[in-house]
Amino acid sequence: MRARIRAALMPVLTVAAVLGAAAAIPSSAAAAIRSSAAAGPLRAVPREGVPAFGHVFLLIGENTTYSHLTTTNAPYLLNTIRPEAAWLTNYDAATHWSQANYVALVSGQFTRCQQKDGGIGCHQNVDNLFHQLDVARLSWKVWLEAGTAKCDGGAGGSCSSNSPCPLSGFYTTGNPPILFDNIEGPSGVWSATQPSQECLHNDVPAGTPDAGMSAFNAALTSGKVANFNMVIPNGCDDGEANCQPVGNRYTQFDNFLATEVPQIEASPAFGSNGAIIVVYDEDERAGGLAAKNGLGSGGHVACAIISPLAVPGSYGQPYYHYSVLRTLEDGFGLPSYLGNANDVTPIAVWRPPAS
């Protein structure tokens, strides 16, 4: 069992005082503050050796054990991304099943309901990265490939993720904004029928049924993307199911990366301080659930960070989904850590600051 890593918080008193006073602002009001042309971001000095991030892109694949990836079934990830990335060789997901891992990545915790992929019935009144960014006047967006609606609390399509499907038209349970009351609900009250304007604005289809990533790709070309972008492929492109015509779920996500990562890197939004994080939600549960180790009971999965700010190479330190969350909170200068992000260290792969 890996030891739990305790890291002391480094206070950022001035910003913490400002943001503490704003913590009770409903999400709709926070969104209005964030979008105001007169209000700039409340950016703290980045902490713990993590540099200041400009635009971050978190791309999530599904259900893939680290050792099952090969240069044959994932050639772009292993032959192109790995040599140029900070490649984490000792990274574990939080738990099983999928929904709980998406929630863990942005809130530092999960519930038993979410472990059962319970959908919108698992919503919570807890703080989360989206709300932290709101209060800091930083923008965020969740891009759902071929999503059918904004702030969509449904299944997202008619094809189940455990059956053969075409490579378009639906997405998975990985849509965390709908699960947080202070994001999905008007004035912080979760609603099954009236989602907040913030959720409708920020939790959006990445394209159309026929061109699932067209809106996201157009935003990349213009450079008009959020500070934090969570990119959720559909239930074929994320590797959840074997789909035609490719018929190999590992390769399906690899093909998605080969299409989208170069476009992100070419975007004017990426620049000198952008970061792409590629990670899988959990392993395949082959032979049963992963052994419990406190922070990483979701199994060994791949994680890569592509950024001019990062030093390429292999890194063997233990990291978790909570490590990604803490790293994002540091890089965006947020004044506190959520849940189990308090119990880990940030990912340490960064170039020293220029003297």
Secondary structure per residue as TSV (DSSP state, phi and psi in degrees):
chain	resnum	aa	ss	phi	psi
A	1	M	-	360.0	128.5
A	2	R	-	-71.3	141.7
A	3	A	-	-69.1	141.6
A	4	R	-	-71.6	134.7
A	5	I	-	-97.4	117.6
A	6	R	-	-100.6	127.6
A	7	A	-	-125.1	129.7
A	8	A	-	-70.5	138.6
A	9	L	-	-75.4	138.0
A	10	M	-	-94.6	116.0
A	11	P	-	-67.9	140.8
A	12	V	-	-121.2	82.1
A	13	L	H	-64.7	-44.4
A	14	T	H	-62.5	-50.2
A	15	V	H	-68.7	-36.6
A	16	A	H	-61.2	-39.1
A	17	A	H	-64.3	-42.8
A	18	V	H	-63.7	-48.2
A	19	L	H	-74.4	-30.2
A	20	G	H	-60.4	-39.4
A	21	A	H	-67.2	-25.1
A	22	A	H	-93.8	-3.1
A	23	A	T	-63.0	-26.8
A	24	A	T	-86.8	0.3
A	25	I	S	-65.7	128.4
A	26	P	-	-57.4	153.9
A	27	S	H	-60.3	-35.5
A	28	S	H	-63.9	-39.5
A	29	A	H	-70.4	-39.5
A	30	A	H	-62.0	-39.0
A	31	A	H	-64.7	-37.8
A	32	A	H	-65.0	-40.4
A	33	I	H	-61.4	-44.5
A	34	R	H	-63.7	-36.7
A	35	S	H	-86.2	-6.1
A	36	S	-	-67.4	130.5
A	37	A	T	-66.6	-23.8
A	38	A	T	-82.0	-16.7
A	39	A	-	-106.4	116.9
A	40	G	-	-85.6	169.4
A	41	P	-	-64.8	144.0
A	42	L	-	-91.2	87.7
A	43	R	-	-100.6	121.4
A	44	A	-	-83.0	165.8
A	45	V	-	-68.3	127.8
A	46	P	-	-55.6	151.3
A	47	R	-	-119.3	166.1
A	48	E	T	56.6	30.4
A	49	G	T	81.8	0.3
A	50	V	-	-85.7	127.7
A	51	P	-	-75.3	167.3
A	52	A	-	-71.2	126.3
A	53	F	-	-89.4	143.1
A	54	G	S	-89.9	-75.9
A	55	H	-	-124.8	130.7
A	56	V	E	-115.7	139.9
A	57	F	E	-124.9	115.1
A	58	L	E	-105.7	110.6
A	59	L	E	-107.4	126.0
A	60	I	E	-119.9	124.4
A	61	G	E	-99.2	174.5
A	62	E	-	-119.4	141.4
A	63	N	S	48.3	61.2
A	64	T	-	-136.9	117.4
A	65	T	-	-73.9	136.6
A	66	Y	G	-50.4	-47.2
A	67	S	G	-71.5	-11.1
A	68	H	G	-87.5	-8.6
A	69	L	-	-81.7	132.7
A	70	T	-	-134.7	166.4
A	71	T	T	-68.7	-13.3
A	72	T	T	-84.2	-46.1
A	73	N	T	-91.9	-14.4
A	74	A	-	-139.5	61.7
A	75	P	H	-66.2	-36.2
A	76	Y	I	-70.0	-44.6
A	77	L	I	-61.4	-46.2
A	78	L	I	-86.9	-31.9
A	79	N	I	-94.8	-26.3
A	80	T	I	-109.8	-51.8
A	81	I	I	-70.8	-50.0
A	82	R	H	-56.4	-44.4
A	83	P	H	-66.0	-23.2
A	84	E	H	-103.0	-1.3
A	85	A	S	-112.7	163.9
A	86	A	E	-80.1	109.7
A	87	W	E	-105.2	118.2
A	88	L	E	-94.6	113.6
A	89	T	S	-90.8	-7.3
A	90	N	S	-132.2	56.7
A	91	Y	E	-113.4	129.1
A	92	D	E	-120.7	139.8
A	93	A	-	-72.2	168.6
A	94	A	-	-79.1	-41.6
A	95	T	-	-167.1	-166.6
A	96	H	S	-127.7	140.5
A	97	W	S	-103.9	-159.2
A	98	S	H	-61.2	-51.0
A	99	Q	H	-55.6	-39.8
A	100	A	H	-63.4	-32.7
A	101	N	H	-72.2	-39.8
A	102	Y	H	-61.5	-41.8
A	103	V	H	-66.3	-41.2
A	104	A	H	-59.9	-38.0
A	105	L	H	-63.5	-26.1
A	106	V	H	-118.8	0.9
A	107	S	H	-138.5	-9.1
A	108	G	S	75.9	15.0
A	109	Q	-	-163.0	174.4
A	110	F	-	-159.6	168.7
A	111	T	-	-117.2	167.0
A	112	R	H	-63.5	-34.0
A	113	C	H	-61.3	-44.4
A	114	Q	H	-68.5	-29.1
A	115	Q	H	-65.7	-19.5
A	116	K	T	-100.7	13.2
A	117	D	T	54.6	49.6
A	118	G	-	-80.9	2.1
A	119	G	G	68.7	-149.0
A	120	I	G	-65.6	-18.3
A	121	G	G	-66.3	-10.0
A	122	C	G	-97.9	16.6
A	123	H	-	-64.1	153.0
A	124	Q	B	-135.9	152.5
A	125	N	-	-99.7	73.8
A	126	V	-	-133.1	157.2
A	127	D	-	-72.6	159.5
A	128	N	-	-158.0	166.4
A	129	L	H	-60.0	-37.5
A	130	F	H	-60.7	-45.6
A	131	H	H	-68.9	-37.9
A	132	Q	H	-57.1	-43.7
A	133	L	H	-66.1	-38.9
A	134	D	H	-55.4	-51.0
A	135	V	H	-63.9	-33.0
A	136	A	T	-82.8	3.2
A	137	R	T	61.0	37.8
A	138	L	-	-112.2	146.9
A	139	S	-	-92.6	155.3
A	140	W	E	-146.5	156.0
A	141	K	E	-151.0	142.0
A	142	V	E	-109.4	121.5
A	143	W	E	-104.6	117.8
A	144	L	E	-105.0	112.8
A	145	E	T	-60.8	126.1
A	146	A	T	55.5	27.4
A	147	G	-	-60.5	154.3
A	148	T	S	-98.5	-15.6
A	149	A	S	-157.3	160.5
A	150	K	T	-78.8	143.6
A	151	C	T	46.8	50.3
A	152	D	-	-80.3	115.3
A	153	G	-	-92.4	3.7
A	154	G	S	-92.7	-163.8
A	155	A	-	-77.9	-16.0
A	156	G	S	84.9	0.2
A	157	G	S	169.2	-176.4
A	158	S	S	-105.5	3.5
A	159	C	S	-108.8	123.4
A	160	S	-	-75.9	152.1
A	161	S	T	-80.6	-0.7
A	162	N	T	-108.6	19.5
A	163	S	S	-135.0	157.7
A	164	P	-	-61.4	134.6
A	165	C	-	-139.5	160.5
A	166	P	B	-70.2	162.2
A	167	L	S	-81.8	47.4
A	168	S	S	-166.7	162.5
A	169	G	S	100.1	-3.0
A	170	F	-	-159.3	164.8
A	171	Y	B	-135.9	179.1
A	172	T	-	-95.9	-169.8
A	173	T	S	-74.3	2.4
A	174	G	-	-80.9	71.2
A	175	N	-	-139.1	72.4
A	176	P	G	-65.1	-27.6
A	177	P	G	-56.2	-31.4
A	178	I	G	-70.2	-9.4
A	179	L	G	-98.4	-2.3
A	180	F	B	-112.6	122.3
A	181	D	H	-59.7	-37.7
A	182	N	H	-80.3	2.9
A	183	I	H	-114.2	-52.4
A	184	E	H	-74.1	-33.8
A	185	G	S	-97.2	140.2
A	186	P	G	-58.3	131.0
A	187	S	G	57.0	28.2
A	188	G	G	80.5	11.4
A	189	V	-	-110.0	115.9
A	190	W	-	-61.7	140.4
A	191	S	-	-136.2	132.2
A	192	A	S	-78.2	-16.0
A	193	T	S	-122.5	-17.8
A	194	Q	-	-135.2	81.5
A	195	P	-	-66.9	156.7
A	196	S	-	-68.8	157.2
A	197	Q	H	-62.7	-33.7
A	198	E	H	-62.1	-46.0
A	199	C	H	-64.2	-41.4
A	200	L	H	-64.0	-30.8
A	201	H	H	-82.2	-33.5
A	202	N	H	-106.9	-17.3
A	203	D	E	-110.8	93.8
A	204	V	E	-133.3	156.3
A	205	P	E	-60.7	139.6
A	206	A	S	-83.3	-5.2
A	207	G	S	-179.8	-148.0
A	208	T	-	-116.5	168.2
A	209	P	S	-56.0	-32.2
A	210	D	S	-89.6	-22.2
A	211	A	S	-138.6	80.7
A	212	G	T	-61.3	-22.8
A	213	M	T	-117.5	16.1
A	214	S	H	-64.1	-40.5
A	215	A	H	-68.5	-41.9
A	216	F	H	-63.2	-45.1
A	217	N	H	-64.8	-36.4
A	218	A	H	-66.1	-39.1
A	219	A	H	-64.3	-37.6
A	220	L	H	-62.3	-44.4
A	221	T	H	-60.6	-39.6
A	222	S	H	-81.4	-17.4
A	223	G	T	81.1	5.4
A	224	K	-	-94.8	74.1
A	225	V	-	-121.8	167.4
A	226	A	-	-76.3	167.7
A	227	N	S	-61.8	-43.3
A	228	F	E	-119.2	124.5
A	229	N	E	-124.5	112.9
A	230	M	E	-95.6	119.5
A	231	V	E	-108.5	116.3
A	232	I	E	-111.9	103.6
A	233	P	-	-64.6	161.5
A	234	N	B	-69.6	173.9
A	235	G	T	-70.5	0.1
A	236	C	T	-102.3	-50.1
A	237	D	T	-65.4	-22.4
A	238	D	T	-83.4	-3.8
A	239	G	S	87.1	12.3
A	240	E	S	-68.0	-38.6
A	241	A	S	-138.4	152.5
A	242	N	-	-72.5	124.4
A	243	C	-	-129.1	150.9
A	244	Q	B	-83.4	145.1
A	245	P	T	-92.7	-2.4
A	246	V	T	-73.7	-48.2
A	247	G	-	71.6	19.3
A	248	N	-	-143.5	111.1
A	249	R	H	-67.3	-32.1
A	250	Y	H	-62.2	-45.3
A	251	T	H	-69.6	-31.2
A	252	Q	H	-60.4	-46.7
A	253	F	H	-68.6	-36.5
A	254	D	H	-61.5	-41.3
A	255	N	H	-64.0	-38.0
A	256	F	H	-61.2	-45.2
A	257	L	H	-62.3	-42.6
A	258	A	H	-63.6	-26.5
A	259	T	H	-83.6	-44.4
A	260	E	H	-89.0	-38.1
A	261	V	H	-60.4	-46.0
A	262	P	H	-60.8	-34.0
A	263	Q	H	-69.4	-35.6
A	264	I	H	-65.7	-45.7
A	265	E	H	-63.3	-31.2
A	266	A	H	-82.8	-10.4
A	267	S	S	-71.0	142.0
A	268	P	T	-62.5	-16.1
A	269	A	T	-76.0	-19.7
A	270	F	T	-76.3	-57.1
A	271	G	T	53.1	-144.5
A	272	S	T	-93.0	-7.7
A	273	N	T	-131.8	22.8
A	274	G	-	-85.0	162.2
A	275	A	E	-147.0	137.0
A	276	I	E	-113.4	126.9
A	277	I	E	-115.1	119.9
A	278	V	E	-108.0	124.5
A	279	V	E	-149.5	159.1
A	280	Y	E	-106.0	147.9
A	281	D	S	-68.6	-38.1
A	282	E	-	-164.0	170.5
A	283	D	-	-83.3	-171.1
A	284	E	-	-89.4	0.0
A	285	R	-	58.7	28.1
A	286	A	T	-63.8	126.5
A	287	G	T	77.6	13.7
A	288	G	S	111.6	-176.0
A	289	L	S	-70.8	152.2
A	290	A	-	-64.3	152.0
A	291	A	-	-62.2	142.9
A	292	K	-	-73.3	134.0
A	293	N	-	-138.2	22.2
A	294	G	S	89.9	-59.7
A	295	L	S	-108.2	-20.4
A	296	G	-	-132.7	63.7
A	297	S	T	-92.0	13.1
A	298	G	T	-99.4	2.8
A	299	G	-	94.1	165.6
A	300	H	B	-79.1	119.6
A	301	V	-	-131.6	165.6
A	302	A	-	-83.2	146.3
A	303	C	E	-146.3	131.3
A	304	A	E	-132.6	141.6
A	305	I	E	-119.6	120.5
A	306	I	E	-110.3	116.0
A	307	S	-	-167.1	143.3
A	308	P	T	-61.6	-18.1
A	309	L	T	-82.7	-14.3
A	310	A	B	-104.3	150.5
A	311	V	-	-92.2	117.6
A	312	P	-	-61.2	151.4
A	313	G	E	145.6	176.0
A	314	S	E	-96.3	136.4
A	315	Y	E	-125.7	123.1
A	316	G	-	-99.9	4.2
A	317	Q	S	-66.2	149.3
A	318	P	-	-69.3	126.4
A	319	Y	E	-134.7	161.8
A	320	Y	E	-141.7	173.4
A	321	H	H	-55.6	-35.9
A	322	Y	H	-66.8	-26.1
A	323	S	H	-67.8	-38.3
A	324	V	H	-61.8	-45.9
A	325	L	H	-59.9	-47.7
A	326	R	H	-63.0	-38.3
A	327	T	H	-64.1	-42.0
A	328	L	H	-63.8	-42.4
A	329	E	H	-63.4	-37.8
A	330	D	H	-68.6	-48.2
A	331	G	H	-66.6	-27.8
A	332	F	T	-93.1	4.3
A	333	G	T	66.4	32.0
A	334	L	-	-78.8	147.0
A	335	P	S	-84.7	-6.0
A	336	S	S	-150.5	166.3
A	337	Y	-	-112.0	147.4
A	338	L	-	-99.5	132.8
A	339	G	G	51.0	-127.7
A	340	N	G	-73.0	-5.3
A	341	A	G	-63.3	-20.0
A	342	N	G	-70.1	-19.2
A	343	D	G	-104.7	9.4
A	344	V	S	-131.9	170.2
A	345	T	-	-97.3	156.6
A	346	P	-	-69.3	163.2
A	347	I	-	-71.1	126.6
A	348	A	-	-110.2	87.9
A	349	V	-	-136.1	17.5
A	350	W	B	-98.2	149.5
A	351	R	-	-68.1	144.7
A	352	P	-	-64.8	150.4
A	353	P	-	-65.2	146.7
A	354	A	-	-64.4	137.1
A	355	S	-	-80.7	360.0
